[in-house]
Amino acid sequence: MRSDLKKMMDYCTYCPKMCRFSCPTAEATSSETYTPWGKMEIARWVADKTVSLSEAMVVAAYQCTNCLHCQQYCEHGNDVPSALAELRRTAVENYAAPAPVYTLEERFVAANNPYGLDLFERARPFWPEYGAKKKPEILFVPSCHTLHYFPERLAAYFELFEKLGVEGVTSVETPIQCCGAPLDDLGFRQEFQEVAEVQYYSLKDYRLVVTDGPECCNAFKNKYEALEFPLQKKSLHLMEFLAPYLRHSNYRSSGKIKVRLAYHDPSFLGRHLGLDELPRQLLEEMTGFAPLELSWAGKDTLSSGMEGSYDLVFPEFAEKIALRTVEEVASRGIGKLLTADAKSEATFRRLAGGRFEVQDFYDFLNEHILPTAESEAKP
């Protein structure tokens, strides 16, 4: 085991659980075992061979959404998910991981994505003609979660590109329908490396690779780079790609927003990619006011329970985590919640049960930005 990971385990083991309150899985399970302290202690025991490898031991390593919230309150900046990833890989290699972990592997074998379905088939009716007519310098890669939950959104994205005068963007069917992050999340390191290699050679010739998935962008920028598949300099999240167009294009908004509006930060977007202030700035510049802030926001945002494929292993606890955000929004009388992660959006919508509207950040932009002709005609 790498010495830096062992050092992090040691630091967590001797810490008096100062970050306990920040851990979504510890809160959802009401278990001290699943605090960062407990998980790292078990990981250290297994690494030191103090205890034998078993599903009862390694299940603790999967009680983590990889959201990095605990790192916000760690004096040493410990990266708990990276340390636990080592135990997950050992568990997978020794067939000691929880059963749902292997279900994910089966789905990837069946369809090259975590859903086990042909996601491109669902999206083809919404595939834009606009992209095919432009020089393919920029590739837009929708996340597998967008393709699964909201395949119609692909058309909305390209409509927004056209309104903002974005040219040279295309979207194609890549050989694998996922960046592979779910495989790496759950411990399938070799399988993830194989996916990353195929994807890299599919993407490397484009000037820019843009994706709407926070975890996808993190994979392209950071995980692929660690495997020496260098996409970091050409990978952009959709939000940072659109920012200069939103700030410099000649467009007009459809008018004032007549609802109490809040924004939920996807944890990978805010903490892993550092894009926490940008969505607020863009919303304020377009609407004239800043969105309402949730109790936990920005770099301090709560996990939605959907990150790191946690929901595939512990769906009941994932839902409990998501409910914390849903109940706060409902109790405060907020009329609309925006987010920029398709899987979180789908979960919030289901749990909200009509008490408030949940909308995609880019759908919101597209809805309120007028087409050029309409914008010029508007007094």
N, C-alpha and C positions, 0 to 999 in steps of 0.2 A: 504494500500500500504506500502511496505517495506520502512523504513525510509531512507535507503541509496539511493533508487531510487528517492524519493521525494527530497533529498538533491541535486542529480544530476540535476533534473529538475530546481531547484532553481538557481543553479550555471549557467546553460545554459541561463536561462531567463534573468539574469542580466549581461550577458557577451556581449560585443560589437561585436559579430559574428567574432571572431578572426580566426575561423576554416572554414569560409564560403567557401573559395576557394577549400577546400579539399573534399567537399561533392559532389559526382557524380550526385545525383538527383537534387540538387539545380542548378548545372551547366546545366544539361540536360533540366530541366523545365524552367530555367531562372526565378525562383520564390523565393522571399524572404520567403514565407510561408514554403517552403520545405528545408530551411537551417536547420542545427541542432538547431539553436536558435528558429526558427519558430515552428518546430515540437515539441520541448520540451515545448515551451510555451503553445501550444494547449493541449498537454498531461497533463500539470499542471492544466489548466482550467477545463478539464474534471474530473481529479482526485479531484479537489476542489469543483466540481459541480458548477463552475462559469458559465459554458455553459452546455446545455443539450447534451446528447449523440445523435449523428446523423451521417449519412454517410458523410455528408459534413465536419464534424469535424474530424472523425476518418480516413478519407482518407489520411490525413497528416502522420499518423502513419505508413502507408504502403509505403510512399515515402522514403524508406530507403532500401539499399541493404544489410545491416548488415555487411558492409565491414570493419568497424572500422577505416577508414582513418581519420575521424575527431579526433579520440582519439590521433593520432600522434601529433596533434597540440593543445591539451587541457592541460592547466596548472594543471588541477585537474584530468586528466585521466578519464574523464567521459565516461561511456559505454552507449552511446545513444541507440543502439539497444535493450539492456536489459530493459531500461526504456520504450521505445516505445512498447516492447512486452506486457507490462501490459495493455496498451490501446487496443492493438490488441485482446487480450484475452477477455477483456470486450466487445469489439465490436462483436466478434463472438458469445459470450453468449447471447447478446441482439439482434442478427440478424441485426446489423447495419454495418457490413463489406461490402466492395465492392463486387459486384456479382461474379467476377472471383474467389474470395476466396472460395466461396461455390462450385464452379466447381471443385476445387482441392479436396475437401472433397468427392464429387461424384466419382471422379476417384479412390480415395483410396478405397472407398466402393466397387467399381467394380473390382479392380485388385490389391489392396494393394501396389500401387505405384502412383506417380504423373502423369503418362501418361495414366492410365486406360487401359493398354494393358498387355498381358502376355509376359513379357520381357524375361523370361526363354525360352519360345518357340523360340524366335528369336536367342537366344544364343546357343541352344542345338547342332546345326550343328558344332559349334566351341568348344564344351566342350572337354577339354583335357583328353586323356587317362592317360597321365603322372601322374596327381594328384591322380587318383584312385589307382595307383599301389604303392603308398608310404604310410607309416604310417601317419594317419591324425592327426599330432600334431599341425599343423599350418593351419588355415583356411584363404583362400583368398576370400574376399568378394568384388566383383566388384560393383561399384556404379550403381545405376539405370540409371544414365545419360550415362555411358559407355555402358550398356546393350541396351539402346535405340538407341544411335547414332552410336556406333561402336561395335556391338556384336562380330565381328570377332577378336577384340583385345584380347579377352580372350585367344585364341590360341597363340597370340604373347607373352603375359605375360608368359605363361608356357614354351614357347620356350626359352625365356630369362632366366627363372629359370634354365632350363637344361644347358644352356651354362655356367652359373655361378656356377653350382654345388650345387644349392639350393635343398635340399631334405626335404621330410616330409610335403610338401604342398598339400592341397587338396582344391577343390572348390565344394560346394554342393548347392542344391536348398533349401534355407531357407524358412520358412513358409510365410514370408512377403518379398516382393521384393524391399524393401527400408528401410533405417535406420529410417525413420520417420521424419527427419529434416524438410522437407517442411511443414508438419503439424504444427510443433512447430513454424516455421518461420511465418506462417500466422495466428496464434492465437488459434489453436486447441490443447490446452494443454492436456486435458483429453485423446483425441484420440492419441496424441503422447505418453503419458504415457503407454497406452495400447500396442502400437506398441513396445515401448522400453522393456516392460516386456516380451513379446513373443520373441523378438530378443535376449534378455539377456539369457533366458533359452536355446535358440538354440545355443548360442555362448560360454557360460561360461565354458564348459568342454575342450575347446581347449587351448593349452599352449599359443598360440598367435593368435590374430585376426588381419589380415592385409587387408587394403583396399586402393584402388587407389583414392578414392573420398575425397578431402579435407574437405568438409562439413560432409561427413560420419564419417571420423576419429574424427572430432571435436565432433560429436554427441556421438560416442562410448566413447571417452575419458572424455568429460566434461559434456555433457547434461545427459547422462545415469547416471553418477556418482552423479549428483545433485539429481537424483530421487532414489538414493540408489540402483542402479543396477551397481555394481562396475566392470567395464571393463577397467578402466583407465590404470592399470599397464600392461595389456596384449594386449592393442590396439596399433598398429603401422601403420603409413602411409607407403605406399609401398616404398616411397623414402628413409625413414630412415631404413626400413627393408633391402633394397638392398645395402645400403651404405657399410657395412663391406664386402660384397661379391665383390662389385666392386673394393674395395681397396686391397683385399687380394687374390682374385681368379687368377689363372694363365690363363689369356686370352690375346688376342691381338686385337687391333682395325684394321679396314679395311683400314685405311690410313687417309691422310689429308682431311679436310673438304674444299670443293672448293666453298663455298658460304658464303656470309655475314650472320652471324647467330646471332639472338637475342633471349632472353628468357623473357617471360612474367610471372610474379609471380601471381598465383591465390591468391587473398587476404586472403582467409581462410588458405592457406598453409603458407603464410608469416607472417600474423599478428595474427591469432588465434592459429596457431600451432608452430610458430617460426622457420619454415623451409625455410628461405629466402637465407641464405648463402650456404646451402648444395647443391642445384642444380648447382650453379655456380662452386663450388669446384669439384663436380663429372664430370661436363662437361670439365673443364680445365684439370683435371687429365687424362681424356680419350682422349681428342683431342689435348692437348698441348697448348691451348689458351683459355682465358676466353671469354664467349659470349659477344656481344655488349650489352650495357645497354640502355634501353629506358629512356626517360626523367623522367618518374616516375617509380621507380623500387625498388626491395627489400621490406623493410617494408613500403616504400612510394609508393608502386605500386597502379596504378589506378584500380578501380573496372572494371570488364568486363560487368557489368549490369546483369549478370546471377545469382549472388549470392542471397541467401535468398529468392528464388522464386519470386524475384521482376519482372522478365520478364513475369510471369503468370498473373500479375495484370496490369502492364504497359508495354506491349511489345514495343510500339513505343519509349518510353523513354529509355528502356533497350538497344534497338538497337543504339540509339543516343550515349549512354555511351560507348558501344563497339566500335563505329566508331572512337572515339578519339584515341584508340590504333591502329586500322587498318590504319587510315590516317597517323599517324606518321610513322609506319613501311613502308608504301608505299612511302611516301615523302623522306625518307632517303635512299631508294634504298636497303633496307635489303631484302635478297633473301629468308630467311627462318625464321619463328617465331616458337619457341618451347613453349609449355605450358603444364601444368600437371593437367588439368581439362577438362573433356570431353565436358561438356556443353559449356564452353568458347571456346574450340577448334572448335566445330561445328559452333558456331556463327561467329568466326573470319574467318573461311574458307568461309562461305557463303558471308560475307561482303567484303572479299578480292577480290572476283571475278577473281581469277587467277593472280592478280598483284604480289603476292608472295606466297610461300608455307607455309602452317600451318601444323605443325607436333606434334604429341604427344611425350612427353619427353621419354617415355619408348619405343615407336616405334623407336625413334631415336637411343636409346641405343642398341636395338635388331638389328637394321639395321647395326650398325657399329662394333658390337662385333662378332668376328668370332667363329663359332662352334669349339669345341676342336680339332677335327681331322684336320680341315682346318688351325687352328691357329698353330698347331705343324708343318704342312707342309710348312707354309709360311716362306720364308727366312728372 
